[in-house]
Amino acid sequence: SLPKNYVPGQTQSVSFTVHNLEYRTTGYHYRITEVSQDGSQNLTLADSTFTLPQDAYKNEAVIIHTANLGSRVKVEVQLVNVNESVDYWVDRSPND
């Protein structure tokens, strides 16, 4: 399940799975960003690479430190070199 809230500066785990259907061993470059609700600000929270053989799966679990780009932000996971992404929205914790 995805988180509903975040506290600026605290850690949060982001997990995603990649299945290589490229018919060859492929290197993947991923970037996790926090984006303000209006899209005017963004901050890279993680940036890394890994390689998968054909038809293999990889579950990547990444610890991020959230910033404070507003009361509602988008966390986006991009596979940069294959132009694919997934995202989710979180609200700043009401106790913050």
PyMOL commands that set and color helices and strands:
alter all, ss='L'
color gray80, all
select helices_A, chain A and resi 80-82
alter helices_A, ss='H'
color red, helices_A
select strands_A, chain A and resi 5-6+11-19+26-36+42-52+57-65+72-79+84-92
alter strands_A, ss='S'
color yellow, strands_A
deselect
rebuild
show_as cartoon
